[in-house]
Amino acid sequence: MGYVFLVMVMYGWGVIPLMYLFSFVFKTPSTAFVVLAIFNILTGLATLMTVNILSIPALDLLDVAKSLKWAFLVLPNYCLGQGLSDIFNN
């Protein structure tokens, strides 16, 4: 449970600055909340699923999966999903 707590705390520290920067794009708070919530869900799911699907050995795209894994590390949502997945696998 300590690892999960640590991943959640680090996710909070990573996502707050990102959402703060994106908040200046919107004029109304309700629109910002809805759009950023959808953005968080989609980037978290889409990036994690993309890397996991491309990591299937039968597809022979492991080098692309490794490159995308490094590229997606700037997104806190991907890091949260990957961290929880790594905790589960270990």
mmCIF file as gemmi writes it, N, C-alpha and C atoms, coordinates in Angstrom:
data_model
loop_
_atom_site.group_PDB
_atom_site.id
_atom_site.type_symbol
_atom_site.label_atom_id
_atom_site.label_alt_id
_atom_site.label_comp_id
_atom_site.label_asym_id
_atom_site.label_entity_id
_atom_site.label_seq_id
_atom_site.pdbx_PDB_ins_code
_atom_site.Cartn_x
_atom_site.Cartn_y
_atom_site.Cartn_z
_atom_site.occupancy
_atom_site.B_iso_or_equiv
_atom_site.pdbx_formal_charge
_atom_site.auth_seq_id
_atom_site.auth_asym_id
_atom_site.pdbx_PDB_model_num
ATOM 1 N N . MET Axp A 1 ? 0.819 -1.195 0 1 0 ? 1 A 1
ATOM 2 C CA . MET Axp A 1 ? 0 0 0 1 0 ? 1 A 1
ATOM 3 C C . MET Axp A 1 ? 0.861 1.256 0 1 0 ? 1 A 1
ATOM 4 N N . GLY Axp A 2 ? 2.059 1.16 0.523 1 0 ? 2 A 1
ATOM 5 C CA . GLY Axp A 2 ? 2.941 2.309 0.554 1 0 ? 2 A 1
ATOM 6 C C . GLY Axp A 2 ? 3.338 2.766 -0.846 1 0 ? 2 A 1
ATOM 7 N N . TYR Axp A 3 ? 3.569 1.799 -1.738 1 0 ? 3 A 1
ATOM 8 C CA . TYR Axp A 3 ? 3.928 2.149 -3.108 1 0 ? 3 A 1
ATOM 9 C C . TYR Axp A 3 ? 2.777 2.84 -3.827 1 0 ? 3 A 1
ATOM 10 N N . VAL Axp A 4 ? 1.576 2.341 -3.617 1 0 ? 4 A 1
ATOM 11 C CA . VAL Axp A 4 ? 0.396 2.957 -4.245 1 0 ? 4 A 1
ATOM 12 C C . VAL Axp A 4 ? 0.211 4.377 -3.724 1 0 ? 4 A 1
ATOM 13 N N . PHE Axp A 5 ? 0.385 4.566 -2.429 1 0 ? 5 A 1
ATOM 14 C CA . PHE Axp A 5 ? 0.269 5.906 -1.853 1 0 ? 5 A 1
ATOM 15 C C . PHE Axp A 5 ? 1.326 6.836 -2.435 1 0 ? 5 A 1
ATOM 16 N N . LEU Axp A 6 ? 2.551 6.343 -2.58 1 0 ? 6 A 1
ATOM 17 C CA . LEU Axp A 6 ? 3.626 7.151 -3.135 1 0 ? 6 A 1
ATOM 18 C C . LEU Axp A 6 ? 3.349 7.522 -4.594 1 0 ? 6 A 1
ATOM 19 N N . VAL Axp A 7 ? 2.829 6.588 -5.369 1 0 ? 7 A 1
ATOM 20 C CA . VAL Axp A 7 ? 2.486 6.875 -6.77 1 0 ? 7 A 1
ATOM 21 C C . VAL Axp A 7 ? 1.378 7.925 -6.835 1 0 ? 7 A 1
ATOM 22 N N . MET Axp A 8 ? 0.386 7.825 -5.964 1 0 ? 8 A 1
ATOM 23 C CA . MET Axp A 8 ? -0.702 8.812 -5.963 1 0 ? 8 A 1
ATOM 24 C C . MET Axp A 8 ? -0.201 10.208 -5.574 1 0 ? 8 A 1
ATOM 25 N N . VAL Axp A 9 ? 0.685 10.276 -4.593 1 0 ? 9 A 1
ATOM 26 C CA . VAL Axp A 9 ? 1.236 11.571 -4.19 1 0 ? 9 A 1
ATOM 27 C C . VAL Axp A 9 ? 2.055 12.175 -5.324 1 0 ? 9 A 1
ATOM 28 N N . MET Axp A 10 ? 2.881 11.373 -5.964 1 0 ? 10 A 1
ATOM 29 C CA . MET Axp A 10 ? 3.685 11.872 -7.079 1 0 ? 10 A 1
ATOM 30 C C . MET Axp A 10 ? 2.808 12.286 -8.26 1 0 ? 10 A 1
ATOM 31 N N . TYR Axp A 11 ? 1.716 11.568 -8.481 1 0 ? 11 A 1
ATOM 32 C CA . TYR Axp A 11 ? 0.779 11.952 -9.545 1 0 ? 11 A 1
ATOM 33 C C . TYR Axp A 11 ? 0.181 13.323 -9.244 1 0 ? 11 A 1
ATOM 34 N N . GLY Axp A 12 ? -0.184 13.557 -8.012 1 0 ? 12 A 1
ATOM 35 C CA . GLY Axp A 12 ? -0.732 14.861 -7.634 1 0 ? 12 A 1
ATOM 36 C C . GLY Axp A 12 ? 0.257 15.975 -7.881 1 0 ? 12 A 1
ATOM 37 N N . TRP Axp A 13 ? 1.521 15.752 -7.511 1 0 ? 13 A 1
ATOM 38 C CA . TRP Axp A 13 ? 2.545 16.766 -7.73 1 0 ? 13 A 1
ATOM 39 C C . TRP Axp A 13 ? 2.836 16.971 -9.215 1 0 ? 13 A 1
ATOM 40 N N . GLY Axp A 14 ? 2.586 15.965 -10.025 1 0 ? 14 A 1
ATOM 41 C CA . GLY Axp A 14 ? 2.834 16.093 -11.46 1 0 ? 14 A 1
ATOM 42 C C . GLY Axp A 14 ? 1.679 16.69 -12.228 1 0 ? 14 A 1
ATOM 43 N N . VAL Axp A 15 ? 0.455 16.409 -11.797 1 0 ? 15 A 1
ATOM 44 C CA . VAL Axp A 15 ? -0.707 16.844 -12.574 1 0 ? 15 A 1
ATOM 45 C C . VAL Axp A 15 ? -1.131 18.271 -12.233 1 0 ? 15 A 1
ATOM 46 N N . ILE Axp A 16 ? -0.858 18.738 -11.034 1 0 ? 16 A 1
ATOM 47 C CA . ILE Axp A 16 ? -1.283 20.088 -10.645 1 0 ? 16 A 1
ATOM 48 C C . ILE Axp A 16 ? -0.64 21.16 -11.533 1 0 ? 16 A 1
ATOM 49 N N . PRO Axp A 17 ? 0.669 21.156 -11.768 1 0 ? 17 A 1
ATOM 50 C CA . PRO Axp A 17 ? 1.227 22.19 -12.657 1 0 ? 17 A 1
ATOM 51 C C . PRO Axp A 17 ? 0.71 22.092 -14.093 1 0 ? 17 A 1
ATOM 52 N N . LEU Axp A 18 ? 0.504 20.873 -14.585 1 0 ? 18 A 1
ATOM 53 C CA . LEU Axp A 18 ? -0.005 20.704 -15.946 1 0 ? 18 A 1
ATOM 54 C C . LEU Axp A 18 ? -1.409 21.268 -16.079 1 0 ? 18 A 1
ATOM 55 N N . MET Axp A 19 ? -2.273 20.981 -15.136 1 0 ? 19 A 1
ATOM 56 C CA . MET Axp A 19 ? -3.644 21.498 -15.192 1 0 ? 19 A 1
ATOM 57 C C . MET Axp A 19 ? -3.673 23.012 -14.977 1 0 ? 19 A 1
ATOM 58 N N . TYR Axp A 20 ? -2.768 23.524 -14.172 1 0 ? 20 A 1
ATOM 59 C CA . TYR Axp A 20 ? -2.684 24.968 -13.965 1 0 ? 20 A 1
ATOM 60 C C . TYR Axp A 20 ? -2.329 25.675 -15.269 1 0 ? 20 A 1
ATOM 61 N N . LEU Axp A 21 ? -1.379 25.132 -16.009 1 0 ? 21 A 1
ATOM 62 C CA . LEU Axp A 21 ? -1.015 25.734 -17.281 1 0 ? 21 A 1
ATOM 63 C C . LEU Axp A 21 ? -2.161 25.678 -18.285 1 0 ? 21 A 1
ATOM 64 N N . PHE Axp A 22 ? -2.861 24.555 -18.335 1 0 ? 22 A 1
ATOM 65 C CA . PHE Axp A 22 ? -3.975 24.419 -19.275 1 0 ? 22 A 1
ATOM 66 C C . PHE Axp A 22 ? -5.183 25.262 -18.873 1 0 ? 22 A 1
ATOM 67 N N . SER Axp A 23 ? -5.28 25.658 -17.623 1 0 ? 23 A 1
ATOM 68 C CA . SER Axp A 23 ? -6.446 26.419 -17.175 1 0 ? 23 A 1
ATOM 69 C C . SER Axp A 23 ? -6.506 27.809 -17.8 1 0 ? 23 A 1
ATOM 70 N N . PHE Axp A 24 ? -5.388 28.342 -18.247 1 0 ? 24 A 1
ATOM 71 C CA . PHE Axp A 24 ? -5.38 29.667 -18.859 1 0 ? 24 A 1
ATOM 72 C C . PHE Axp A 24 ? -5.953 29.676 -20.27 1 0 ? 24 A 1
ATOM 73 N N . VAL Axp A 25 ? -6.175 28.52 -20.838 1 0 ? 25 A 1
ATOM 74 C CA . VAL Axp A 25 ? -6.725 28.432 -22.186 1 0 ? 25 A 1
ATOM 75 C C . VAL Axp A 25 ? -8.218 28.755 -22.184 1 0 ? 25 A 1
ATOM 76 N N . PHE Axp A 26 ? -8.901 28.528 -21.077 1 0 ? 26 A 1
ATOM 77 C CA . PHE Axp A 26 ? -10.355 28.64 -21.011 1 0 ? 26 A 1
ATOM 78 C C . PHE Axp A 26 ? -10.787 29.907 -20.281 1 0 ? 26 A 1
ATOM 79 N N . LYS Axp A 27 ? -11.982 30.396 -20.653 1 0 ? 27 A 1
ATOM 80 C CA . LYS Axp A 27 ? -12.531 31.581 -19.992 1 0 ? 27 A 1
ATOM 81 C C . LYS Axp A 27 ? -13.504 31.222 -18.882 1 0 ? 27 A 1
ATOM 82 N N . THR Axp A 28 ? -14.261 30.133 -19.042 1 0 ? 28 A 1
ATOM 83 C CA . THR Axp A 28 ? -15.232 29.737 -18.021 1 0 ? 28 A 1
ATOM 84 C C . THR Axp A 28 ? -14.723 28.502 -17.283 1 0 ? 28 A 1
ATOM 85 N N . PRO Axp A 29 ? -14.848 28.497 -15.962 1 0 ? 29 A 1
ATOM 86 C CA . PRO Axp A 29 ? -14.335 27.374 -15.172 1 0 ? 29 A 1
ATOM 87 C C . PRO Axp A 29 ? -15.033 26.051 -15.472 1 0 ? 29 A 1
ATOM 88 N N . SER Axp A 30 ? -16.324 26.079 -15.739 1 0 ? 30 A 1
ATOM 89 C CA . SER Axp A 30 ? -17.039 24.822 -15.982 1 0 ? 30 A 1
ATOM 90 C C . SER Axp A 30 ? -16.575 24.162 -17.273 1 0 ? 30 A 1
ATOM 91 N N . THR Axp A 31 ? -16.335 24.955 -18.302 1 0 ? 31 A 1
ATOM 92 C CA . THR Axp A 31 ? -15.819 24.404 -19.553 1 0 ? 31 A 1
ATOM 93 C C . THR Axp A 31 ? -14.421 23.833 -19.347 1 0 ? 31 A 1
ATOM 94 N N . ALA Axp A 32 ? -13.607 24.548 -18.604 1 0 ? 32 A 1
ATOM 95 C CA . ALA Axp A 32 ? -12.253 24.076 -18.334 1 0 ? 32 A 1
ATOM 96 C C . ALA Axp A 32 ? -12.283 22.75 -17.584 1 0 ? 32 A 1
ATOM 97 N N . PHE Axp A 33 ? -13.159 22.641 -16.591 1 0 ? 33 A 1
ATOM 98 C CA . PHE Axp A 33 ? -13.222 21.407 -15.811 1 0 ? 33 A 1
ATOM 99 C C . PHE Axp A 33 ? -13.619 20.221 -16.679 1 0 ? 33 A 1
ATOM 100 N N . VAL Axp A 34 ? -14.638 20.398 -17.49 1 0 ? 34 A 1
ATOM 101 C CA . VAL Axp A 34 ? -15.121 19.292 -18.334 1 0 ? 34 A 1
ATOM 102 C C . VAL Axp A 34 ? -14.072 18.904 -19.369 1 0 ? 34 A 1
ATOM 103 N N . VAL Axp A 35 ? -13.509 19.88 -20.053 1 0 ? 35 A 1
ATOM 104 C CA . VAL Axp A 35 ? -12.533 19.574 -21.099 1 0 ? 35 A 1
ATOM 105 C C . VAL Axp A 35 ? -11.272 18.938 -20.509 1 0 ? 35 A 1
ATOM 106 N N . LEU Axp A 36 ? -10.801 19.455 -19.398 1 0 ? 36 A 1
ATOM 107 C CA . LEU Axp A 36 ? -9.591 18.889 -18.797 1 0 ? 36 A 1
ATOM 108 C C . LEU Axp A 36 ? -9.843 17.512 -18.188 1 0 ? 36 A 1
ATOM 109 N N . ALA Axp A 37 ? -11.037 17.282 -17.677 1 0 ? 37 A 1
ATOM 110 C CA . ALA Axp A 37 ? -11.361 15.939 -17.17 1 0 ? 37 A 1
ATOM 111 C C . ALA Axp A 37 ? -11.366 14.932 -18.316 1 0 ? 37 A 1
ATOM 112 N N . ILE Axp A 38 ? -11.97 15.302 -19.434 1 0 ? 38 A 1
ATOM 113 C CA . ILE Axp A 38 ? -11.978 14.407 -20.599 1 0 ? 38 A 1
ATOM 114 C C . ILE Axp A 38 ? -10.557 14.222 -21.125 1 0 ? 38 A 1
ATOM 115 N N . PHE Axp A 39 ? -9.777 15.299 -21.152 1 0 ? 39 A 1
ATOM 116 C CA . PHE Axp A 39 ? -8.38 15.215 -21.59 1 0 ? 39 A 1
ATOM 117 C C . PHE Axp A 39 ? -7.594 14.245 -20.711 1 0 ? 39 A 1
ATOM 118 N N . ASN Axp A 40 ? -7.786 14.326 -19.405 1 0 ? 40 A 1
ATOM 119 C CA . ASN Axp A 40 ? -7.07 13.436 -18.489 1 0 ? 40 A 1
ATOM 120 C C . ASN Axp A 40 ? -7.453 11.985 -18.697 1 0 ? 40 A 1
ATOM 121 N N . ILE Axp A 41 ? -8.727 11.736 -18.856 1 0 ? 41 A 1
ATOM 122 C CA . ILE Axp A 41 ? -9.182 10.357 -19.058 1 0 ? 41 A 1
ATOM 123 C C . ILE Axp A 41 ? -8.649 9.799 -20.372 1 0 ? 41 A 1
ATOM 124 N N . LEU Axp A 42 ? -8.783 10.574 -21.435 1 0 ? 42 A 1
ATOM 125 C CA . LEU Axp A 42 ? -8.357 10.081 -22.745 1 0 ? 42 A 1
ATOM 126 C C . LEU Axp A 42 ? -6.848 9.908 -22.842 1 0 ? 42 A 1
ATOM 127 N N . THR Axp A 43 ? -6.091 10.865 -22.316 1 0 ? 43 A 1
ATOM 128 C CA . THR Axp A 43 ? -4.633 10.707 -22.408 1 0 ? 43 A 1
ATOM 129 C C . THR Axp A 43 ? -4.138 9.568 -21.531 1 0 ? 43 A 1
ATOM 130 N N . GLY Axp A 44 ? -4.771 9.369 -20.397 1 0 ? 44 A 1
ATOM 131 C CA . GLY Axp A 44 ? -4.366 8.262 -19.545 1 0 ? 44 A 1
ATOM 132 C C . GLY Axp A 44 ? -4.659 6.915 -20.174 1 0 ? 44 A 1
ATOM 133 N N . LEU Axp A 45 ? -5.857 6.762 -20.691 1 0 ? 45 A 1
ATOM 134 C CA . LEU Axp A 45 ? -6.244 5.475 -21.283 1 0 ? 45 A 1
ATOM 135 C C . LEU Axp A 45 ? -5.599 5.236 -22.637 1 0 ? 45 A 1
ATOM 136 N N . ALA Axp A 46 ? -5.644 6.233 -23.506 1 0 ? 46 A 1
ATOM 137 C CA . ALA Axp A 46 ? -5.154 6.047 -24.87 1 0 ? 46 A 1
ATOM 138 C C . ALA Axp A 46 ? -3.65 5.774 -24.9 1 0 ? 46 A 1
ATOM 139 N N . THR Axp A 47 ? -2.896 6.512 -24.119 1 0 ? 47 A 1
ATOM 140 C CA . THR Axp A 47 ? -1.449 6.302 -24.15 1 0 ? 47 A 1
ATOM 141 C C . THR Axp A 47 ? -1.064 4.954 -23.543 1 0 ? 47 A 1
ATOM 142 N N . LEU Axp A 48 ? -1.694 4.605 -22.446 1 0 ? 48 A 1
ATOM 143 C CA . LEU Axp A 48 ? -1.368 3.321 -21.81 1 0 ? 48 A 1
ATOM 144 C C . LEU Axp A 48 ? -1.778 2.15 -22.697 1 0 ? 48 A 1
ATOM 145 N N . MET Axp A 49 ? -2.945 2.231 -23.302 1 0 ? 49 A 1
ATOM 146 C CA . MET Axp A 49 ? -3.389 1.152 -24.189 1 0 ? 49 A 1
ATOM 147 C C . MET Axp A 49 ? -2.522 1.059 -25.444 1 0 ? 49 A 1
ATOM 148 N N . THR Axp A 50 ? -2.094 2.204 -25.967 1 0 ? 50 A 1
ATOM 149 C CA . THR Axp A 50 ? -1.246 2.194 -27.156 1 0 ? 50 A 1
ATOM 150 C C . THR Axp A 50 ? 0.066 1.483 -26.88 1 0 ? 50 A 1
ATOM 151 N N . VAL Axp A 51 ? 0.698 1.816 -25.788 1 0 ? 51 A 1
ATOM 152 C CA . VAL Axp A 51 ? 1.982 1.186 -25.455 1 0 ? 51 A 1
ATOM 153 C C . VAL Axp A 51 ? 1.792 -0.301 -25.164 1 0 ? 51 A 1
ATOM 154 N N . ASN Axp A 52 ? 0.728 -0.66 -24.452 1 0 ? 52 A 1
ATOM 155 C CA . ASN Axp A 52 ? 0.502 -2.072 -24.133 1 0 ? 52 A 1
ATOM 156 C C . ASN Axp A 52 ? 0.185 -2.891 -25.381 1 0 ? 52 A 1
ATOM 157 N N . ILE Axp A 53 ? -0.579 -2.328 -26.289 1 0 ? 53 A 1
ATOM 158 C CA . ILE Axp A 53 ? -0.906 -3.068 -27.512 1 0 ? 53 A 1
ATOM 159 C C . ILE Axp A 53 ? 0.322 -3.22 -28.399 1 0 ? 53 A 1
ATOM 160 N N . LEU Axp A 54 ? 1.107 -2.143 -28.533 1 0 ? 54 A 1
ATOM 161 C CA . LEU Axp A 54 ? 2.299 -2.223 -29.37 1 0 ? 54 A 1
ATOM 162 C C . LEU Axp A 54 ? 3.386 -3.088 -28.75 1 0 ? 54 A 1
ATOM 163 N N . SER Axp A 55 ? 3.295 -3.396 -27.464 1 0 ? 55 A 1
ATOM 164 C CA . SER Axp A 55 ? 4.279 -4.246 -26.796 1 0 ? 55 A 1
ATOM 165 C C . SER Axp A 55 ? 4.017 -5.736 -27.004 1 0 ? 55 A 1
ATOM 166 N N . ILE Axp A 56 ? 2.961 -6.081 -27.686 1 0 ? 56 A 1
ATOM 167 C CA . ILE Axp A 56 ? 2.666 -7.496 -27.974 1 0 ? 56 A 1
ATOM 168 C C . ILE Axp A 56 ? 3.732 -8.012 -28.938 1 0 ? 56 A 1
ATOM 169 N N . PRO Axp A 57 ? 4.45 -9.068 -28.565 1 0 ? 57 A 1
ATOM 170 C CA . PRO Axp A 57 ? 5.553 -9.547 -29.408 1 0 ? 57 A 1
ATOM 171 C C . PRO Axp A 57 ? 5.127 -9.983 -30.813 1 0 ? 57 A 1
ATOM 172 N N . ALA Axp A 58 ? 3.91 -10.48 -30.97 1 0 ? 58 A 1
ATOM 173 C CA . ALA Axp A 58 ? 3.471 -10.949 -32.281 1 0 ? 58 A 1
ATOM 174 C C . ALA Axp A 58 ? 3.346 -9.813 -33.298 1 0 ? 58 A 1
ATOM 175 N N . LEU Axp A 59 ? 3.168 -8.593 -32.837 1 0 ? 59 A 1
ATOM 176 C CA . LEU Axp A 59 ? 3.042 -7.462 -33.748 1 0 ? 59 A 1
ATOM 177 C C . LEU Axp A 59 ? 4.388 -6.974 -34.263 1 0 ? 59 A 1
ATOM 178 N N . ASP Axp A 60 ? 5.471 -7.352 -33.598 1 0 ? 60 A 1
ATOM 179 C CA . ASP Axp A 60 ? 6.834 -6.973 -33.985 1 0 ? 60 A 1
ATOM 180 C C . ASP Axp A 60 ? 7.008 -5.448 -34.025 1 0 ? 60 A 1
ATOM 181 N N . LEU Axp A 61 ? 6.461 -4.756 -33.026 1 0 ? 61 A 1
ATOM 182 C CA . LEU Axp A 61 ? 6.569 -3.306 -32.921 1 0 ? 61 A 1
ATOM 183 C C . LEU Axp A 61 ? 7.139 -2.886 -31.565 1 0 ? 61 A 1
ATOM 184 N N . LEU Axp A 62 ? 8.026 -3.687 -31.002 1 0 ? 62 A 1
ATOM 185 C CA . LEU Axp A 62 ? 8.565 -3.4 -29.683 1 0 ? 62 A 1
ATOM 186 C C . LEU Axp A 62 ? 9.403 -2.131 -29.659 1 0 ? 62 A 1
ATOM 187 N N . ASP Axp A 63 ? 10.115 -1.838 -30.751 1 0 ? 63 A 1
ATOM 188 C CA . ASP Axp A 63 ? 10.916 -0.62 -30.779 1 0 ? 63 A 1
ATOM 189 C C . ASP Axp A 63 ? 10.044 0.636 -30.787 1 0 ? 63 A 1
ATOM 190 N N . VAL Axp A 64 ? 8.912 0.574 -31.472 1 0 ? 64 A 1
ATOM 191 C CA . VAL Axp A 64 ? 7.962 1.696 -31.471 1 0 ? 64 A 1
ATOM 192 C C . VAL Axp A 64 ? 7.352 1.856 -30.088 1 0 ? 64 A 1
ATOM 193 N N . ALA Axp A 65 ? 7.036 0.749 -29.441 1 0 ? 65 A 1
ATOM 194 C CA . ALA Axp A 65 ? 6.459 0.804 -28.091 1 0 ? 65 A 1
ATOM 195 C C . ALA Axp A 65 ? 7.447 1.414 -27.109 1 0 ? 65 A 1
ATOM 196 N N . LYS Axp A 66 ? 8.719 1.059 -27.213 1 0 ? 66 A 1
ATOM 197 C CA . LYS Axp A 66 ? 9.727 1.63 -26.308 1 0 ? 66 A 1
ATOM 198 C C . LYS Axp A 66 ? 9.896 3.128 -26.555 1 0 ? 66 A 1
ATOM 199 N N . SER Axp A 67 ? 9.864 3.546 -27.803 1 0 ? 67 A 1
ATOM 200 C CA . SER Axp A 67 ? 9.981 4.976 -28.118 1 0 ? 67 A 1
ATOM 201 C C . SER Axp A 67 ? 8.789 5.757 -27.587 1 0 ? 67 A 1
ATOM 202 N N . LEU Axp A 68 ? 7.59 5.208 -27.773 1 0 ? 68 A 1
ATOM 203 C CA . LEU Axp A 68 ? 6.395 5.886 -27.269 1 0 ? 68 A 1
ATOM 204 C C . LEU Axp A 68 ? 6.358 5.896 -25.745 1 0 ? 68 A 1
ATOM 205 N N . LYS Axp A 69 ? 6.886 4.846 -25.142 1 0 ? 69 A 1
ATOM 206 C CA . LYS Axp A 69 ? 6.932 4.8 -23.685 1 0 ? 69 A 1
ATOM 207 C C . LYS Axp A 69 ? 7.761 5.958 -23.141 1 0 ? 69 A 1
ATOM 208 N N . TRP Axp A 70 ? 8.87 6.246 -23.783 1 0 ? 70 A 1
ATOM 209 C CA . TRP Axp A 70 ? 9.703 7.381 -23.367 1 0 ? 70 A 1
ATOM 210 C C . TRP Axp A 70 ? 9.029 8.707 -23.691 1 0 ? 70 A 1
ATOM 211 N N . ALA Axp A 71 ? 8.35 8.787 -24.826 1 0 ? 71 A 1
ATOM 212 C CA . ALA Axp A 71 ? 7.705 10.038 -25.229 1 0 ? 71 A 1
ATOM 213 C C . ALA Axp A 71 ? 6.532 10.385 -24.319 1 0 ? 71 A 1
ATOM 214 N N . PHE Axp A 72 ? 5.801 9.383 -23.851 1 0 ? 72 A 1
ATOM 215 C CA . PHE Axp A 72 ? 4.614 9.619 -23.031 1 0 ? 72 A 1
ATOM 216 C C . PHE Axp A 72 ? 4.951 9.904 -21.57 1 0 ? 72 A 1
ATOM 217 N N . LEU Axp A 73 ? 6.197 9.831 -21.185 1 0 ? 73 A 1
ATOM 218 C CA . LEU Axp A 73 ? 6.564 10.073 -19.791 1 0 ? 73 A 1
ATOM 219 C C . LEU Axp A 73 ? 6.337 11.514 -19.349 1 0 ? 73 A 1
ATOM 220 N N . VAL Axp A 74 ? 6.084 12.417 -20.282 1 0 ? 74 A 1
ATOM 221 C CA . VAL Axp A 74 ? 5.797 13.813 -19.901 1 0 ? 74 A 1
ATOM 222 C C . VAL Axp A 74 ? 4.348 13.975 -19.443 1 0 ? 74 A 1
ATOM 223 N N . LEU Axp A 75 ? 3.504 12.985 -19.692 1 0 ? 75 A 1
ATOM 224 C CA . LEU Axp A 75 ? 2.098 13.04 -19.282 1 0 ? 75 A 1
ATOM 225 C C . LEU Axp A 75 ? 1.917 12.348 -17.928 1 0 ? 75 A 1
ATOM 226 N N . PRO Axp A 76 ? 1.459 13.079 -16.916 1 0 ? 76 A 1
ATOM 227 C CA . PRO Axp A 76 ? 1.283 12.468 -15.601 1 0 ? 76 A 1
ATOM 228 C C . PRO Axp A 76 ? 0.251 11.344 -15.598 1 0 ? 76 A 1
ATOM 229 N N . ASN Axp A 77 ? -0.741 11.41 -16.461 1 0 ? 77 A 1
ATOM 230 C CA . ASN Axp A 77 ? -1.764 10.361 -16.509 1 0 ? 77 A 1
ATOM 231 C C . ASN Axp A 77 ? -1.184 9.04 -16.983 1 0 ? 77 A 1
ATOM 232 N N . TYR Axp A 78 ? -0.289 9.107 -17.96 1 0 ? 78 A 1
ATOM 233 C CA . TYR Axp A 78 ? 0.381 7.89 -18.412 1 0 ? 78 A 1
ATOM 234 C C . TYR Axp A 78 ? 1.271 7.328 -17.308 1 0 ? 78 A 1
ATOM 235 N N . CYS Axp A 79 ? 1.987 8.21 -16.638 1 0 ? 79 A 1
ATOM 236 C CA . CYS Axp A 79 ? 2.881 7.764 -15.564 1 0 ? 79 A 1
ATOM 237 C C . CYS Axp A 79 ? 2.109 7.098 -14.432 1 0 ? 79 A 1
ATOM 238 N N . LEU Axp A 80 ? 0.924 7.636 -14.112 1 0 ? 80 A 1
ATOM 239 C CA . LEU Axp A 80 ? 0.093 7.008 -13.074 1 0 ? 80 A 1
ATOM 240 C C . LEU Axp A 80 ? -0.333 5.609 -13.493 1 0 ? 80 A 1
ATOM 241 N N . GLY Axp A 81 ? -0.843 5.482 -14.698 1 0 ? 81 A 1
ATOM 242 C CA . GLY Axp A 81 ? -1.274 4.171 -15.177 1 0 ? 81 A 1
ATOM 243 C C . GLY Axp A 81 ? -0.131 3.181 -15.276 1 0 ? 81 A 1
ATOM 244 N N . GLN Axp A 82 ? 0.998 3.629 -15.784 1 0 ? 82 A 1
ATOM 245 C CA . GLN Axp A 82 ? 2.154 2.744 -15.915 1 0 ? 82 A 1
ATOM 246 C C . GLN Axp A 82 ? 2.698 2.362 -14.549 1 0 ? 82 A 1
ATOM 247 N N . GLY Axp A 83 ? 2.705 3.303 -13.623 1 0 ? 83 A 1
ATOM 248 C CA . GLY Axp A 83 ? 3.171 3.003 -12.265 1 0 ? 83 A 1
ATOM 249 C C . GLY Axp A 83 ? 2.3 1.984 -11.571 1 0 ? 83 A 1
ATOM 250 N N . LEU Axp A 84 ? 0.993 2.153 -11.67 1 0 ? 84 A 1
ATOM 251 C CA . LEU Axp A 84 ? 0.075 1.181 -11.05 1 0 ? 84 A 1
ATOM 252 C C . LEU Axp A 84 ? 0.177 -0.176 -11.731 1 0 ? 84 A 1
ATOM 253 N N . SER Axp A 85 ? 0.365 -0.173 -13.04 1 0 ? 85 A 1
ATOM 254 C CA . SER Axp A 85 ? 0.536 -1.433 -13.771 1 0 ? 85 A 1
ATOM 255 C C . SER Axp A 85 ? 1.823 -2.134 -13.344 1 0 ? 85 A 1
ATOM 256 N N . ASP Axp A 86 ? 2.891 -1.386 -13.179 1 0 ? 86 A 1
ATOM 257 C CA . ASP Axp A 86 ? 4.153 -1.978 -12.74 1 0 ? 86 A 1
ATOM 258 C C . ASP Axp A 86 ? 4.053 -2.523 -11.318 1 0 ? 86 A 1
ATOM 259 N N . ILE Axp A 87 ? 3.348 -1.8 -10.432 1 0 ? 87 A 1
ATOM 260 C CA . ILE Axp A 87 ? 3.144 -2.291 -9.066 1 0 ? 87 A 1
ATOM 261 C C . ILE Axp A 87 ? 2.366 -3.599 -9.103 1 0 ? 87 A 1
ATOM 262 N N . PHE Axp A 88 ? 1.333 -3.663 -9.921 1 0 ? 88 A 1
ATOM 263 C CA . PHE Axp A 88 ? 0.514 -4.875 -10.014 1 0 ? 88 A 1
ATOM 264 C C . PHE Axp A 88 ? 1.343 -6.043 -10.559 1 0 ? 88 A 1
ATOM 265 N N . ASN Axp A 89 ? 2.145 -5.79 -11.573 1 0 ? 89 A 1
ATOM 266 C CA . ASN Axp A 89 ? 2.939 -6.861 -12.195 1 0 ? 89 A 1
ATOM 267 C C . ASN Axp A 89 ? 4.049 -7.355 -11.277 1 0 ? 89 A 1
ATOM 268 N N . ASN Axp A 90 ? 4.569 -6.477 -10.438 1 0 ? 90 A 1
ATOM 269 C CA . ASN Axp A 90 ? 5.658 -6.908 -9.529 1 0 ? 90 A 1
ATOM 270 C C . ASN Axp A 90 ? 5.08 -7.56 -8.301 1 0 ? 90 A 1
